[in-house]
Amino acid sequence: MPLPRWARIVVPSCALVAGGCVLSWAGAAAGVTPSVLPAPQVKVGKAQTDFCPTAAAGKALADQGVTLEAKSPAQVTDVGGRRCVRLPITKGEFALDLGKGSVPADGGLVFRKAGGRSVSFTDLAFDFGTHTANGTATADGAKAGRAGQQQTELFGFAFQADKTKVDLAKGSAQGAAALTLGTGGHNALSNAFGTSPLSAGSTVFDATAGGDVAQAAQTLSRTLLP
C-alpha cells in the first residue's frame, strides 16, 4: 500500500515516542489504514523564518529603487549573499502531514522606495490548509491615505518536501517553501508606488524556517494504544 503524502515527508527524520515505545510513523502507516493514525499536531516553540528574494524579484526591486527592510522584531540578515528578512516565530500549531495548521510570524517586511514611500507587510499568518499567508498591508509616506491599511492575502506558498523535516525525538523542525505574491500584496504595492515592482502570482521569495517544536504525547498515546 503506498504511503500517504505526509508519511513520505517525515520518513527521513521522524520517530514518535508513545507509551514508552519508539514508533516509526511511516512504518505504522504502512500496515494500518491512514484514517486510524491521523497526523498528530505539532506545536511551534522558538523558531524563525527567512524571506530571501529570488534573483528575479531582487532585480525587479532594484530596478524600481525599492529596498527590502525589516519591521521589528524582524531583522535584515545576509543569507548566502542575499539581503533577507528574518522573522521570529513564537507560537502556532500544525499537523505533522502539513495538511492543516496556522503559524503566525512576528514583525514584518518593509518595501521602501527612494523618496520615502513604503509599504509594510505585518501580522503574517501561514495557513497550512489553504497554503496562503494573510496579513496586514500598511502604506506609509506620501500615499498612506490612498492605500491605507488592510487585512489581505499577501502571499501564497508551496512547501519543498525534500527540505521539510520534523524530528520529534529532538524537538526540532526545518522546512522550505516558495512564496508567490498574492493579489492583496500586489495591490498594496501598486497603490503605494503607482506600479508594483513585483508581479502578482510570481515567485518572489525563497523562504526557509527552523526551530523548536513539541508534540502532545498524551494525544498520540490515546490514538495508538488501546
TORPA-4810 file (N, C-alpha, C, O; in nm, 3 decimals):
<nodes>
NODE_1_0.084_-0.119_0.000_0.000_0.000_0.000_0.087_0.124_0.000_0.175_0.136_0.085_M
NODE_2_0.066_0.218_-0.093_0.151_0.337_-0.096_0.130_0.421_0.029_0.020_0.427_0.083_P
NODE_3_0.238_0.485_0.073_0.230_0.569_0.191_0.162_0.701_0.158_0.179_0.752_0.047_L
NODE_4_0.086_0.756_0.253_0.029_0.888_0.230_0.138_0.992_0.216_0.252_0.969_0.257_P
NODE_5_0.102_1.107_0.157_0.200_1.212_0.129_0.275_1.255_0.254_0.396_1.273_0.250_R
NODE_6_0.203_1.273_0.365_0.269_1.324_0.484_0.366_1.222_0.541_0.466_1.259_0.602_W
NODE_7_0.337_1.093_0.524_0.430_0.992_0.574_0.561_0.998_0.498_0.668_0.984_0.557_A
NODE_8_0.551_1.019_0.366_0.674_1.027_0.287_0.757_1.148_0.328_0.880_1.142_0.326_R
NODE_9_0.690_1.257_0.367_0.763_1.377_0.406_0.844_1.355_0.531_0.958_1.400_0.540_I
NODE_10_0.787_1.287_0.630_0.853_1.278_0.760_0.938_1.153_0.777_1.010_1.142_0.876_V
NODE_11_0.931_1.058_0.682_1.009_0.935_0.696_1.156_0.959_0.725_1.211_0.893_0.814_V
NODE_12_1.225_1.051_0.655_1.369_1.063_0.675_1.410_1.104_0.814_1.524_1.078_0.854_P
NODE_13_1.322_1.166_0.892_1.373_1.224_1.014_1.287_1.202_1.137_1.327_1.245_1.245_S
NODE_14_1.172_1.137_1.125_1.078_1.143_1.236_1.054_1.008_1.300_1.017_0.912_1.232_C
NODE_15_1.074_1.002_1.430_1.033_0.886_1.509_0.950_0.939_1.624_0.990_1.035_1.690_A
NODE_16_0.834_0.877_1.648_0.744_0.926_1.751_0.753_0.837_1.873_0.762_0.715_1.861_L
NODE_17_0.749_0.898_1.992_0.755_0.826_2.117_0.617_0.823_2.177_0.558_0.928_2.201_V
NODE_18_0.563_0.704_2.203_0.429_0.693_2.260_0.426_0.576_2.355_0.461_0.464_2.318_A
NODE_19_0.384_0.600_2.479_0.371_0.495_2.577_0.501_0.420_2.601_0.499_0.301_2.631_G
NODE_20_0.614_0.489_2.588_0.742_0.425_2.615_0.799_0.352_2.496_0.908_0.296_2.505_G
NODE_21_0.729_0.350_2.384_0.776_0.279_2.264_0.817_0.380_2.158_0.750_0.482_2.141_C
NODE_22_0.925_0.353_2.086_0.964_0.436_1.973_0.898_0.377_1.849_0.922_0.262_1.815_V
NODE_23_0.816_0.458_1.782_0.736_0.408_1.671_0.766_0.487_1.545_0.757_0.610_1.547_L
NODE_24_0.801_0.421_1.437_0.818_0.489_1.310_0.680_0.519_1.254_0.602_0.428_1.228_S
NODE_25_0.649_0.646_1.236_0.517_0.683_1.186_0.492_0.624_1.048_0.383_0.575_1.019_W
NODE_26_0.593_0.628_0.964_0.576_0.573_0.829_0.556_0.422_0.835_0.474_0.367_0.762_A
NODE_27_0.631_0.355_0.922_0.617_0.210_0.933_0.480_0.172_0.981_0.422_0.075_0.932_G
NODE_28_0.426_0.246_1.077_0.292_0.218_1.126_0.190_0.242_1.016_0.096_0.165_1.000_A
NODE_29_0.209_0.350_0.943_0.113_0.382_0.838_0.113_0.277_0.728_0.011_0.257_0.662_A
NODE_30_0.227_0.211_0.708_0.235_0.111_0.602_0.148_-0.009_0.633_0.104_-0.079_0.541_A
NODE_31_0.122_-0.036_0.762_0.045_-0.154_0.797_-0.091_-0.123_0.854_-0.167_-0.215_0.886_G
NODE_32_-0.124_0.006_0.867_-0.251_0.043_0.927_-0.319_0.145_0.838_-0.253_0.231_0.779_V
NODE_33_-0.449_0.137_0.828_-0.523_0.233_0.748_-0.492_0.375_0.795_-0.498_0.401_0.915_T
NODE_34_-0.460_0.466_0.705_-0.420_0.600_0.746_-0.522_0.669_0.836_-0.484_0.749_0.922_P
NODE_35_-0.651_0.640_0.818_-0.752_0.705_0.900_-0.740_0.666_1.046_-0.787_0.738_1.134_S
NODE_36_-0.678_0.550_1.074_-0.659_0.506_1.211_-0.547_0.586_1.278_-0.546_0.602_1.400_V
NODE_37_-0.455_0.634_1.198_-0.341_0.709_1.251_-0.342_0.851_1.194_-0.264_0.882_1.104_L
NODE_38_-0.428_0.936_1.246_-0.428_1.075_1.197_-0.298_1.144_1.232_-0.236_1.115_1.334_P
NODE_39_-0.256_1.234_1.147_-0.132_1.306_1.171_-0.144_1.388_1.298_-0.237_1.468_1.311_A
NODE_40_-0.053_1.371_1.393_-0.060_1.447_1.519_-0.028_1.594_1.498_0.032_1.633_1.398_P
NODE_41_-0.069_1.674_1.596_-0.043_1.817_1.592_0.094_1.847_1.652_0.134_1.789_1.753_Q
NODE_42_0.163_1.939_1.589_0.296_1.980_1.635_0.287_2.127_1.675_0.239_2.210_1.598_V
NODE_43_0.334_2.160_1.794_0.331_2.297_1.843_0.467_2.363_1.824_0.571_2.304_1.854_K
NODE_44_0.464_2.484_1.773_0.586_2.558_1.748_0.630_2.628_1.876_0.549_2.689_1.946_V
NODE_45_0.760_2.618_1.906_0.817_2.689_2.020_0.890_2.813_1.972_0.828_2.909_1.927_G
NODE_46_1.021_2.810_1.982_1.103_2.921_1.936_1.157_2.888_1.798_1.232_2.791_1.782_K
NODE_47_1.120_2.967_1.698_1.160_2.939_1.560_1.179_3.070_1.486_1.162_3.178_1.541_A
NODE_48_1.216_3.058_1.359_1.236_3.177_1.275_1.220_3.136_1.129_1.235_3.020_1.093_Q
NODE_49_1.189_3.235_1.047_1.180_3.211_0.904_1.250_3.323_0.829_1.236_3.440_0.865_T
NODE_50_1.326_3.287_0.726_1.399_3.384_0.644_1.328_3.401_0.510_1.299_3.303_0.441_D
NODE_51_1.300_3.525_0.474_1.244_3.559_0.345_1.356_3.616_0.259_1.405_3.726_0.285_F
NODE_52_1.396_3.541_0.157_1.504_3.585_0.068_1.448_3.606_-0.074_1.392_3.512_-0.131_C
NODE_53_1.463_3.723_-0.130_1.411_3.747_-0.265_1.478_3.654_-0.367_1.598_3.629_-0.360_P
NODE_54_1.398_3.605_-0.461_1.455_3.531_-0.572_1.541_3.627_-0.654_1.533_3.749_-0.639_T
NODE_55_1.622_3.569_-0.743_1.707_3.654_-0.826_1.623_3.752_-0.909_1.658_3.869_-0.922_A
NODE_56_1.512_3.704_-0.965_1.426_3.788_-1.047_1.360_3.897_-0.962_1.351_4.013_-1.005_A
NODE_57_1.314_3.860_-0.842_1.249_3.958_-0.755_1.349_4.063_-0.707_1.318_4.182_-0.701_A
NODE_58_1.471_4.018_-0.673_1.574_4.112_-0.630_1.606_4.213_-0.737_1.624_4.331_-0.708_G
NODE_59_1.615_4.168_-0.862_1.643_4.259_-0.973_1.528_4.356_-0.994_1.550_4.475_-1.018_K
NODE_60_1.404_4.305_-0.986_1.288_4.390_-1.007_1.279_4.499_-0.900_1.244_4.613_-0.931_A
NODE_61_1.310_4.464_-0.776_1.309_4.563_-0.669_1.416_4.669_-0.694_1.391_4.789_-0.681_L
NODE_62_1.536_4.623_-0.730_1.647_4.715_-0.754_1.617_4.808_-0.872_1.648_4.927_-0.867_A
NODE_63_1.557_4.754_-0.977_1.527_4.834_-1.096_1.431_4.948_-1.065_1.437_5.054_-1.129_D
NODE_64_1.343_4.928_-0.968_1.247_5.033_-0.932_1.289_5.109_-0.807_1.211_5.186_-0.751_Q
NODE_65_1.413_5.088_-0.762_1.464_5.162_-0.648_1.395_5.128_-0.517_1.379_5.215_-0.431_G
NODE_66_1.353_5.003_-0.502_1.285_4.959_-0.381_1.380_4.874_-0.297_1.439_4.778_-0.347_V
NODE_67_1.395_4.910_-0.172_1.482_4.838_-0.079_1.398_4.754_0.016_1.294_4.799_0.065_T
NODE_68_1.443_4.632_0.043_1.375_4.544_0.137_1.430_4.570_0.278_1.551_4.561_0.300_L
NODE_69_1.341_4.603_0.372_1.379_4.628_0.509_1.295_4.542_0.602_1.208_4.466_0.558_E
NODE_70_1.321_4.553_0.732_1.251_4.472_0.831_1.180_4.560_0.932_1.227_4.668_0.966_A
NODE_71_1.065_4.512_0.979_0.993_4.579_1.087_1.013_4.497_1.214_0.981_4.378_1.217_K
NODE_72_1.065_4.560_1.317_1.098_4.493_1.443_0.978_4.417_1.499_0.865_4.466_1.492_S
NODE_73_1.002_4.296_1.554_1.131_4.237_1.590_1.200_4.159_1.477_1.300_4.092_1.502_P
NODE_74_1.148_4.166_1.356_1.218_4.105_1.243_1.348_4.181_1.219_1.363_4.295_1.262_A
NODE_75_1.443_4.116_1.150_1.573_4.177_1.124_1.619_4.147_0.983_1.588_4.042_0.926_Q
NODE_76_1.693_4.241_0.927_1.759_4.217_0.798_1.882_4.130_0.823_1.959_4.156_0.917_V
NODE_77_1.901_4.029_0.740_2.015_3.940_0.757_2.068_3.899_0.621_1.996_3.903_0.521_T
NODE_78_2.194_3.859_0.617_2.256_3.813_0.493_2.251_3.661_0.490_2.298_3.594_0.582_D
NODE_79_2.192_3.606_0.385_2.185_3.461_0.368_2.242_3.428_0.230_2.178_3.453_0.128_V
NODE_80_2.361_3.373_0.229_2.424_3.337_0.102_2.443_3.453_0.008_2.431_3.438_-0.113_G
NODE_81_2.472_3.571_0.064_2.493_3.688_-0.020_2.366_3.763_-0.057_2.372_3.863_-0.129_G
NODE_82_2.251_3.715_-0.009_2.125_3.783_-0.038_2.078_3.861_0.084_2.094_3.818_0.198_R
NODE_83_2.019_3.977_0.057_1.959_4.058_0.164_1.822_3.999_0.195_1.731_4.005_0.112_R
NODE_84_1.807_3.944_0.313_1.685_3.874_0.351_1.627_3.934_0.478_1.695_4.009_0.548_C
NODE_85_1.503_3.902_0.507_1.440_3.944_0.631_1.409_3.821_0.715_1.347_3.726_0.667_V
NODE_86_1.454_3.822_0.840_1.433_3.710_0.932_1.323_3.747_1.032_1.337_3.842_1.108_R
NODE_87_1.214_3.670_1.029_1.102_3.695_1.118_1.098_3.589_1.227_1.103_3.470_1.197_L
NODE_88_1.090_3.629_1.354_1.079_3.531_1.462_0.939_3.470_1.467_0.840_3.533_1.431_P
NODE_89_0.933_3.345_1.514_0.807_3.274_1.532_0.806_3.217_1.673_0.899_3.146_1.711_I
NODE_90_0.703_3.247_1.749_0.699_3.205_1.890_0.575_3.123_1.925_0.559_3.083_2.040_T
NODE_91_0.489_3.098_1.829_0.370_3.020_1.857_0.316_2.963_1.727_0.369_2.988_1.619_K
NODE_92_0.209_2.885_1.740_0.148_2.824_1.623_0.141_2.674_1.637_0.205_2.616_1.726_G
NODE_93_0.065_2.611_1.552_0.047_2.466_1.557_0.013_2.416_1.417_-0.061_2.481_1.343_E
NODE_94_0.067_2.300_1.381_0.037_2.242_1.251_0.037_2.091_1.258_0.098_2.033_1.349_F
NODE_95_-0.030_2.027_1.164_-0.034_1.881_1.158_0.096_1.828_1.100_0.156_1.893_1.014_A
NODE_96_0.137_1.712_1.146_0.263_1.655_1.100_0.262_1.627_0.950_0.368_1.620_0.887_L
NODE_97_0.143_1.611_0.893_0.135_1.589_0.748_0.135_1.719_0.669_0.127_1.718_0.546_D
NODE_98_0.146_1.833_0.741_0.147_1.967_0.681_0.016_2.003_0.613_0.011_2.097_0.534_L
NODE_99_-0.091_1.927_0.644_-0.219_1.949_0.577_-0.305_2.055_0.641_-0.399_2.104_0.577_G
NODE_100_-0.277_2.092_0.763_-0.354_2.198_0.828_-0.271_2.261_0.939_-0.169_2.206_0.981_K
NODE_101_-0.317_2.376_0.985_-0.247_2.447_1.091_-0.232_2.593_1.059_-0.254_2.637_0.946_G
NODE_102_-0.194_2.669_1.160_-0.171_2.812_1.143_-0.049_2.853_1.224_-0.042_2.826_1.344_S
NODE_103_0.046_2.919_1.160_0.169_2.961_1.224_0.191_3.110_1.195_0.220_3.146_1.081_V
NODE_104_0.176_3.196_1.297_0.199_3.339_1.277_0.346_3.375_1.296_0.420_3.307_1.367_P
NODE_105_0.387_3.483_1.233_0.524_3.534_1.247_0.519_3.675_1.305_0.423_3.749_1.282_A
NODE_106_0.622_3.711_1.381_0.629_3.844_1.442_0.708_3.939_1.352_0.791_3.897_1.271_D
NODE_107_0.680_4.068_1.367_0.749_4.167_1.285_0.694_4.169_1.144_0.578_4.132_1.121_G
NODE_108_0.775_4.211_1.049_0.725_4.216_0.913_0.828_4.260_0.812_0.944_4.286_0.845_G
NODE_109_0.784_4.268_0.688_0.865_4.312_0.575_0.829_4.456_0.541_0.713_4.496_0.551_L
NODE_110_0.929_4.533_0.501_0.905_4.671_0.457_0.967_4.689_0.319_1.086_4.662_0.299_V
NODE_111_0.887_4.736_0.225_0.934_4.771_0.092_0.943_4.923_0.087_0.840_4.991_0.091_F
NODE_112_1.065_4.977_0.078_1.083_5.122_0.083_1.141_5.172_-0.050_1.244_5.124_-0.097_R
NODE_113_1.071_5.268_-0.108_1.115_5.325_-0.236_1.188_5.456_-0.213_1.158_5.530_-0.119_K
NODE_114_1.284_5.484_-0.300_1.357_5.611_-0.291_1.257_5.726_-0.290_1.168_5.733_-0.375_A
NODE_115_1.273_5.816_-0.195_1.178_5.925_-0.179_1.097_5.912_-0.053_1.025_6.004_-0.014_G
NODE_116_1.107_5.794_0.013_1.045_5.780_0.143_0.918_5.699_0.149_0.878_5.660_0.259_G
NODE_117_0.852_5.673_0.038_0.731_5.592_0.042_0.763_5.448_0.078_0.867_5.395_0.040_R
NODE_118_0.673_5.385_0.153_0.698_5.247_0.193_0.568_5.173_0.214_0.462_5.232_0.236_S
NODE_119_0.577_5.041_0.206_0.464_4.952_0.235_0.515_4.844_0.330_0.618_4.781_0.304_V
NODE_120_0.443_4.823_0.440_0.480_4.720_0.537_0.383_4.603_0.529_0.261_4.623_0.524_S
NODE_121_0.437_4.481_0.527_0.357_4.359_0.537_0.379_4.303_0.678_0.488_4.256_0.709_F
NODE_122_0.278_4.308_0.763_0.290_4.261_0.900_0.177_4.166_0.935_0.088_4.140_0.853_T
NODE_123_0.181_4.113_1.058_0.077_4.020_1.108_0.064_3.897_1.019_-0.046_3.844_1.001_D
NODE_124_0.175_3.852_0.962_0.172_3.737_0.873_0.133_3.611_0.948_0.188_3.582_1.055_L
NODE_125_0.040_3.536_0.892_-0.001_3.407_0.949_-0.010_3.307_0.836_-0.085_3.326_0.740_A
NODE_126_0.067_3.199_0.847_0.073_3.098_0.742_-0.033_2.992_0.767_-0.031_2.924_0.869_F
NODE_127_-0.126_2.978_0.674_-0.234_2.880_0.683_-0.194_2.757_0.602_-0.189_2.762_0.479_D
NODE_128_-0.166_2.646_0.672_-0.118_2.527_0.603_-0.228_2.460_0.521_-0.199_2.387_0.427_F
NODE_129_-0.355_2.485_0.555_-0.464_2.424_0.481_-0.486_2.487_0.345_-0.512_2.417_0.247_G
NODE_130_-0.476_2.619_0.339_-0.500_2.690_0.213_-0.372_2.730_0.141_-0.375_2.777_0.028_T
NODE_131_-0.257_2.710_0.208_-0.128_2.750_0.152_-0.125_2.899_0.118_-0.077_2.939_0.012_H
NODE_132_-0.179_2.978_0.209_-0.175_3.123_0.193_-0.120_3.186_0.320_-0.128_3.128_0.428_T
NODE_133_-0.065_3.306_0.305_-0.019_3.384_0.419_-0.093_3.516_0.417_-0.068_3.602_0.333_A
NODE_134_-0.186_3.532_0.511_-0.261_3.656_0.523_-0.191_3.749_0.619_-0.116_3.706_0.706_N
NODE_135_-0.215_3.877_0.603_-0.153_3.974_0.691_-0.207_4.113_0.665_-0.305_4.131_0.592_G
NODE_136_-0.142_4.210_0.724_-0.183_4.350_0.712_-0.087_4.424_0.621_0.034_4.420_0.641_T
NODE_137_-0.140_4.492_0.521_-0.060_4.575_0.432_-0.083_4.721_0.470_-0.196_4.770_0.467_A
NODE_138_0.025_4.789_0.506_0.015_4.928_0.551_0.104_5.015_0.465_0.224_4.990_0.453_T
NODE_139_0.045_5.118_0.406_0.122_5.214_0.326_0.153_5.335_0.410_0.067_5.388_0.480_A
NODE_140_0.279_5.379_0.404_0.323_5.497_0.478_0.372_5.602_0.379_0.388_5.574_0.260_D
NODE_141_0.394_5.721_0.428_0.453_5.824_0.343_0.351_5.898_0.262_0.238_5.920_0.307_G
NODE_142_0.390_5.936_0.142_0.309_6.028_0.061_0.172_5.972_0.026_0.077_6.049_0.013_A
NODE_143_0.161_5.840_0.009_0.035_5.785_-0.039_-0.033_5.698_0.067_-0.109_5.606_0.033_K
NODE_144_-0.007_5.726_0.194_-0.070_5.648_0.300_-0.222_5.657_0.293_-0.292_5.559_0.315_A
NODE_145_-0.272_5.776_0.262_-0.417_5.793_0.257_-0.481_5.715_0.145_-0.597_5.676_0.155_G
NODE_146_-0.407_5.693_0.037_-0.463_5.622_-0.078_-0.468_5.472_-0.053_-0.571_5.409_-0.075_R
NODE_147_-0.357_5.415_-0.008_-0.352_5.270_0.007_-0.409_5.227_0.142_-0.473_5.122_0.154_A
NODE_148_-0.384_5.311_0.246_-0.438_5.279_0.377_-0.386_5.150_0.433_-0.273_5.109_0.406_G
NODE_149_-0.470_5.085_0.512_-0.432_4.962_0.580_-0.540_4.858_0.557_-0.659_4.890_0.564_Q
NODE_150_-0.501_4.734_0.530_-0.600_4.632_0.503_-0.545_4.494_0.538_-0.426_4.468_0.524_Q
NODE_151_-0.635_4.405_0.583_-0.602_4.266_0.606_-0.625_4.193_0.475_-0.734_4.201_0.418_Q
NODE_152_-0.526_4.122_0.426_-0.537_4.069_0.291_-0.445_3.948_0.271_-0.361_3.918_0.357_T
NODE_153_-0.462_3.880_0.159_-0.373_3.768_0.124_-0.245_3.826_0.064_-0.244_3.875_-0.049_E
NODE_154_-0.138_3.818_0.142_-0.012_3.876_0.097_0.067_3.779_0.009_0.128_3.820_-0.090_L
NODE_155_0.065_3.650_0.046_0.144_3.552_-0.027_0.067_3.420_-0.039_-0.021_3.389_0.041_F
NODE_156_0.104_3.344_-0.140_0.073_3.202_-0.145_0.204_3.128_-0.127_0.310_3.186_-0.151_G
NODE_157_0.200_3.002_-0.086_0.326_2.930_-0.070_0.309_2.781_-0.101_0.201_2.724_-0.088_F
NODE_158_0.419_2.721_-0.142_0.424_2.578_-0.172_0.546_2.518_-0.102_0.658_2.566_-0.122_A
NODE_159_0.525_2.414_-0.020_0.634_2.351_0.051_0.729_2.278_-0.045_0.687_2.225_-0.147_F
NODE_160_0.857_2.278_-0.010_0.955_2.196_-0.080_0.977_2.073_0.009_1.051_2.078_0.107_Q
NODE_161_0.913_1.963_-0.028_0.908_1.846_0.058_1.046_1.789_0.090_1.068_1.739_0.200_A
NODE_162_1.139_1.797_-0.004_1.271_1.739_0.018_1.352_1.820_0.120_1.455_1.772_0.168_D
NODE_163_1.307_1.941_0.153_1.377_2.024_0.251_1.297_2.042_0.379_1.332_2.123_0.465_K
NODE_164_1.188_1.967_0.392_1.100_1.980_0.506_1.110_1.856_0.594_1.074_1.746_0.551_T
NODE_165_1.160_1.874_0.717_1.180_1.762_0.808_1.136_1.800_0.949_1.159_1.912_0.995_K
NODE_166_1.072_1.705_1.017_1.033_1.724_1.156_1.089_1.607_1.236_1.062_1.491_1.204_V
NODE_167_1.167_1.636_1.338_1.226_1.533_1.423_1.172_1.554_1.564_1.224_1.636_1.640_D
NODE_168_1.067_1.478_1.599_1.005_1.496_1.729_1.093_1.443_1.841_1.082_1.489_1.955_L
NODE_169_1.180_1.347_1.812_1.271_1.296_1.915_1.364_1.407_1.963_1.397_1.415_2.081_A
NODE_170_1.408_1.493_1.870_1.496_1.605_1.904_1.419_1.734_1.931_1.475_1.831_1.980_K
NODE_171_1.290_1.733_1.897_1.211_1.853_1.916_1.248_1.965_1.821_1.247_2.082_1.858_G
NODE_172_1.281_1.928_1.697_1.324_2.029_1.600_1.252_2.012_1.467_1.201_1.905_1.435_S
NODE_173_1.249_2.119_1.392_1.188_2.115_1.259_1.259_2.213_1.169_1.312_2.315_1.213_A
NODE_174_1.259_2.181_1.042_1.311_2.272_0.941_1.229_2.255_0.815_1.175_2.147_0.790_Q
NODE_175_1.221_2.359_0.736_1.142_2.350_0.614_1.177_2.460_0.517_1.251_2.553_0.549_G
NODE_176_1.123_2.447_0.398_1.146_2.546_0.294_1.021_2.555_0.208_0.947_2.458_0.192_A
NODE_177_0.998_2.673_0.153_0.882_2.694_0.069_0.911_2.806_-0.030_0.995_2.892_-0.006_A
NODE_178_0.840_2.801_-0.141_0.846_2.908_-0.240_0.724_2.996_-0.221_0.611_2.946_-0.217_A
NODE_179_0.744_3.127_-0.209_0.636_3.221_-0.185_0.604_3.300_-0.311_0.692_3.356_-0.375_L
NODE_180_0.475_3.301_-0.345_0.428_3.381_-0.458_0.354_3.504_-0.404_0.295_3.498_-0.296_T
NODE_181_0.358_3.613_-0.478_0.293_3.735_-0.433_0.142_3.724_-0.454_0.096_3.700_-0.565_L
NODE_182_0.066_3.742_-0.345_-0.079_3.736_-0.353_-0.137_3.863_-0.414_-0.069_3.964_-0.427_G
NODE_183_-0.264_3.855_-0.451_-0.331_3.970_-0.512_-0.333_4.089_-0.417_-0.312_4.203_-0.458_T
NODE_184_-0.360_4.062_-0.289_-0.364_4.171_-0.193_-0.230_4.240_-0.177_-0.223_4.363_-0.169_G
NODE_185_-0.123_4.162_-0.173_0.011_4.219_-0.163_0.046_4.301_-0.285_0.104_4.410_-0.275_G
NODE_186_0.010_4.249_-0.401_0.037_4.320_-0.526_-0.039_4.452_-0.531_0.016_4.555_-0.570_H
NODE_187_-0.165_4.449_-0.491_-0.246_4.571_-0.495_-0.192_4.677_-0.399_-0.192_4.796_-0.430_N
NODE_188_-0.145_4.634_-0.283_-0.091_4.728_-0.185_0.034_4.797_-0.240_0.051_4.918_-0.224_A
NODE_189_0.122_4.720_-0.305_0.242_4.778_-0.365_0.207_4.872_-0.480_0.266_4.979_-0.495_L
NODE_190_0.110_4.831_-0.560_0.069_4.914_-0.674_0.008_5.045_-0.627_0.038_5.151_-0.683_S
NODE_191_-0.077_5.040_-0.525_-0.142_5.160_-0.475_-0.042_5.259_-0.416_-0.057_5.380_-0.431_N
NODE_192_0.060_5.205_-0.348_0.158_5.293_-0.283_0.260_5.351_-0.380_0.299_5.467_-0.369_A
NODE_193_0.303_5.267_-0.477_0.413_5.308_-0.564_0.370_5.349_-0.705_0.453_5.394_-0.784_F
NODE_194_0.243_5.334_-0.735_0.198_5.361_-0.871_0.196_5.235_-0.954_0.096_5.204_-1.019_G
NODE_195_0.305_5.162_-0.953_0.313_5.029_-1.014_0.386_4.938_-0.916_0.472_4.983_-0.840_T
NODE_196_0.352_4.811_-0.918_0.418_4.717_-0.828_0.549_4.669_-0.890_0.550_4.632_-1.007_S
NODE_197_0.658_4.667_-0.814_0.782_4.614_-0.868_0.778_4.462_-0.885_0.862_4.405_-0.954_P
NODE_198_0.680_4.397_-0.823_0.668_4.251_-0.827_0.534_4.212_-0.888_0.432_4.277_-0.861_L
NODE_199_0.533_4.108_-0.967_0.411_4.064_-1.036_0.328_3.971_-0.948_0.382_3.886_-0.878_S
NODE_200_0.197_3.989_-0.953_0.107_3.900_-0.879_0.120_3.758_-0.932_0.122_3.735_-1.053_A
NODE_201_0.128_3.663_-0.840_0.137_3.522_-0.879_0.278_3.475_-0.909_0.300_3.355_-0.927_G
NODE_202_0.375_3.567_-0.914_0.512_3.525_-0.941_0.582_3.484_-0.812_0.548_3.532_-0.704_S
NODE_203_0.680_3.395_-0.824_0.758_3.353_-0.707_0.853_3.465_-0.670_0.939_3.502_-0.750_T
NODE_204_0.837_3.518_-0.549_0.915_3.636_-0.510_1.012_3.610_-0.395_1.112_3.681_-0.381_V
NODE_205_0.985_3.508_-0.313_1.073_3.478_-0.201_1.100_3.328_-0.191_1.011_3.246_-0.211_F
NODE_206_1.224_3.296_-0.158_1.258_3.162_-0.110_1.253_3.172_0.043_1.327_3.251_0.102_D
NODE_207_1.169_3.094_0.105_1.155_3.100_0.250_1.208_2.973_0.313_1.177_2.862_0.269_A
NODE_208_1.288_2.988_0.417_1.334_2.874_0.496_1.296_2.900_0.641_1.293_3.014_0.686_T
NODE_209_1.269_2.792_0.713_1.228_2.806_0.853_1.292_2.695_0.934_1.323_2.588_0.882_A
NODE_210_1.311_2.722_1.062_1.367_2.621_1.152_1.349_2.663_1.295_1.340_2.782_1.326_G
NODE_211_1.345_2.563_1.385_1.332_2.595_1.525_1.282_2.479_1.607_1.292_2.363_1.566_G
NODE_212_1.229_2.510_1.724_1.187_2.408_1.820_1.039_2.378_1.805_0.958_2.468_1.783_D
NODE_213_1.006_2.248_1.817_0.866_2.206_1.814_0.843_2.103_1.924_0.937_2.042_1.974_V
NODE_214_0.717_2.085_1.960_0.680_1.984_2.058_0.549_1.922_2.014_0.470_1.985_1.943_A
NODE_215_0.525_1.798_2.056_0.404_1.726_2.018_0.341_1.667_2.142_0.411_1.618_2.230_Q
NODE_216_0.207_1.670_2.151_0.136_1.622_2.269_0.139_1.469_2.274_0.063_1.403_2.203_A
NODE_217_0.226_1.414_2.357_0.241_1.268_2.366_0.114_1.201_2.414_0.083_1.089_2.374_A
NODE_218_0.038_1.270_2.502_-0.083_1.209_2.555_-0.184_1.184_2.441_-0.247_1.079_2.436_Q
NODE_219_-0.197_1.280_2.354_-0.291_1.265_2.242_-0.247_1.149_2.153_-0.330_1.069_2.111_T
NODE_220_-0.118_1.141_2.123_-0.069_1.033_2.037_-0.088_0.899_2.104_-0.123_0.801_2.038_L
NODE_221_-0.066_0.890_2.235_-0.082_0.764_2.307_-0.225_0.717_2.299_-0.250_0.598_2.280_S
NODE_222_-0.321_0.808_2.314_-0.461_0.770_2.308_-0.497_0.722_2.168_-0.584_0.637_2.151_R
NODE_223_-0.428_0.777_2.068_-0.457_0.738_1.930_-0.402_0.599_1.899_-0.468_0.520_1.832_T
NODE_224_-0.282_0.570_1.949_-0.214_0.447_1.908_-0.239_0.328_2.002_-0.241_0.214_1.957_L
NODE_225_-0.259_0.356_2.129_-0.266_0.247_2.226_-0.408_0.224_2.274_-0.482_0.321_2.291_L
NODE_226_-0.451_0.096_2.296_-0.586_0.068_2.342_-0.606_0.117_2.484_-0.715_0.102_2.540_P
</nodes>
